[in-house]
Amino acid sequence: MTAQALHQHQPHRPEDGHKLHGYPPGDLAIWVFILAELGAFFVLFTVYAFTRLKHLQLFAEMQRTLDSDAGMINTLLLITGSWCVARAVAAIKRNHCRASAHWLLAAIGSGVGFLIVKYFEYGAKFAAGINLDTNLFYTFYIALTAFHAMHVVLGMAILLLVWKKAMAGGYSAQDHHGMETGASYWHMVDLVWIILFPLVYVMR
């Protein structure tokens, strides 16, 4: 039997398909969801940008009242979280299950840090009497950042489920599809903030 014929008669293994069709990583359904979420944020960012053009002075003045240091800290936290998630996936591909779980826990911790910073940032604004009705800029600022914070919470919940399965030994080098699915969503959350931070806090 020739080598070609032998290859044709070999049984198909699930991991073979994973190697051939590993991109984009994770489940196809999560990518449909991610694209829908990115579409929603794109619409919101576009509306914000056009509204800002009509109220340049107001938006520029109000942007100076934001805590850009808090925004930068949160940017670093989410970037660190994405790095940790990437390390978790890399670890499980080497069958380092425990290390992978630890990296996931570190990523969840970065999300907790993000929410703590946001809590104090919101607290300072609300204590100063600022809310959604203060002016047009703060309507956008609170709505956009709160909407994103909801996605951070959802991303943390997904990573927590992935972490619990990882701790139970539910992933391996041959089967880590679910971990890649959770990682893909977390990277989307990070990407949105990387756009949101300069758009709302920095750009004049």
C-alpha positions in Angstrom: 0.0 0.0 0.0 1.4 3.4 -1.0 1.9 6.2 1.6 -0.9 8.1 0.0 -3.3 5.2 0.2 -2.3 4.6 3.8 -3.0 8.2 4.7 -6.4 8.0 3.0 -7.3 4.9 5.1 -6.2 6.4 8.4 -9.1 7.2 10.8 -9.9 10.9 11.3 -8.9 12.2 14.7 -10.6 15.2 16.3 -7.3 16.8 17.1 -6.4 16.8 13.4 -9.3 19.0 12.6 -8.4 21.3 15.4 -4.9 21.8 14.0 -6.2 22.5 10.6 -9.0 24.8 11.7 -7.5 26.4 14.8 -8.0 29.9 13.6 -9.8 31.9 14.7 -9.3 30.3 18.1 -12.3 29.2 20.1 -15.8 28.4 19.2 -17.4 29.9 16.1 -20.4 31.1 18.1 -18.2 33.3 20.3 -16.8 35.0 17.2 -20.4 35.8 16.0 -21.1 37.2 19.5 -17.8 39.2 19.5 -18.5 40.7 16.1 -21.9 41.7 17.2 -20.5 43.3 20.3 -17.8 45.1 18.3 -20.5 46.3 16.0 -22.5 47.8 18.9 -19.4 49.5 20.3 -18.5 50.9 16.8 -22.0 52.5 16.5 -21.6 54.0 20.0 -18.1 55.3 19.3 -19.3 56.8 16.0 -22.2 58.6 17.6 -19.8 59.9 20.3 -17.4 61.1 17.7 -20.0 63.0 15.6 -21.6 64.5 18.7 -18.2 65.6 19.9 -17.6 67.4 16.6 -20.8 69.5 17.3 -19.8 70.3 20.9 -16.0 70.6 20.7 -15.6 73.2 23.4 -17.9 71.3 25.9 -16.2 68.0 25.3 -12.7 69.3 25.5 -13.5 71.2 28.7 -15.2 68.1 30.3 -12.4 65.8 29.3 -10.0 67.8 31.4 -12.1 66.9 34.5 -11.5 63.2 34.0 -8.9 61.2 35.9 -6.6 60.2 33.1 -4.3 58.4 35.6 -7.2 56.1 36.5 -7.9 55.5 32.9 -4.2 54.7 32.2 -4.1 52.3 35.2 -7.1 50.5 33.9 -5.5 50.3 30.5 -2.5 48.6 32.0 -4.6 46.3 34.1 -6.6 45.0 31.0 -3.5 44.7 28.9 -1.9 42.7 31.7 -5.0 40.6 31.9 -4.8 39.8 28.2 -1.2 38.8 28.6 -2.1 36.5 31.4 -4.8 34.9 29.4 -2.4 34.4 26.5 0.1 32.8 29.0 -2.7 30.5 30.2 -3.4 29.3 26.7 0.3 28.8 26.0 0.7 26.8 29.3 -2.2 24.5 28.5 -0.8 23.8 25.1 2.2 22.4 26.9 -0.1 20.4 29.3 0.9 22.6 32.2 -2.6 22.6 33.7 -1.9 24.1 37.1 0.2 26.9 35.6 -2.6 27.6 33.1 -5.1 27.9 35.9 -2.9 30.3 37.8 -2.5 32.5 34.8 -6.3 32.6 34.4 -6.7 33.6 38.1 -4.2 36.4 37.5 -6.3 37.6 34.6 -9.5 37.6 36.7 -7.5 39.6 39.3 -6.8 42.2 36.7 -10.5 42.5 36.0 -11.2 42.9 39.7 -8.5 45.7 39.8 -10.2 47.4 36.8 -13.5 47.4 38.6 -12.1 48.7 41.8 -10.4 51.6 40.0 -13.7 52.3 38.2 -15.6 52.2 41.4 -13.4 55.0 43.0 -13.5 57.0 39.7 -17.3 56.9 39.6 -17.5 57.5 43.3 -15.5 60.7 43.0 -17.8 61.9 40.1 -21.0 61.1 41.9 -19.8 62.7 45.1 -19.2 65.9 43.1 -22.8 65.8 41.9 -22.0 64.5 38.4 -24.4 62.0 36.8 -25.9 61.1 33.4 -27.9 64.3 33.3 -25.0 66.7 34.1 -24.3 67.4 30.4 -23.9 65.7 27.0 -20.3 64.7 27.6 -21.0 63.0 30.9 -24.0 61.2 29.4 -21.6 59.6 26.9 -18.8 59.1 29.4 -20.9 57.3 32.0 -22.9 55.3 29.4 -19.9 54.1 27.4 -17.7 53.2 30.4 -20.5 51.6 32.3 -21.4 49.5 29.2 -17.8 48.4 28.9 -17.6 47.6 32.6 -20.6 45.3 32.2 -18.5 43.4 29.5 -15.6 43.2 32.0 -17.9 41.6 34.5 -19.1 39.1 31.8 -15.5 38.4 30.7 -14.5 37.7 34.3 -17.5 35.4 34.7 -16.4 33.5 31.6 -12.8 33.3 32.8 -14.0 32.1 36.2 -15.9 29.2 34.6 -12.8 28.4 32.5 -10.6 28.5 35.6 -12.8 26.1 37.5 -12.7 23.6 34.6 -8.9 24.1 34.4 -8.5 23.4 38.1 -10.5 20.2 37.6 -8.2 19.1 34.8 -10.8 19.7 32.1 -8.3 21.0 29.6 -5.2 19.5 27.9 -2.8 20.2 25.0 -5.2 18.2 22.8 -8.4 19.7 24.1 -8.4 23.4 25.1 -11.1 24.7 22.8 -13.1 26.1 25.6 -10.2 28.0 27.1 -9.5 29.6 23.7 -13.1 30.6 23.5 -13.0 32.4 26.9 -9.6 34.0 26.0 -11.0 35.4 22.7 -13.8 37.1 24.5 -11.5 38.6 27.1 -9.2 40.0 24.3 -12.2 41.7 22.8 -13.0 43.4 26.1 -9.4 44.6 26.2 -9.4 45.8 22.6 -12.6 47.9 23.2 -11.0 49.6 26.2 -7.8 50.4 24.2 -10.1 52.3 21.8 -12.3 53.8 24.4 -9.6 55.2 26.6 -7.9 57.5 24.1 -11.2 58.4 22.5 -12.9 59.6 25.7 -10.0 60.5 28.0 -7.2 61.7 25.8 -8.2 62.9 22.3 -8.9 66.7 22.2 
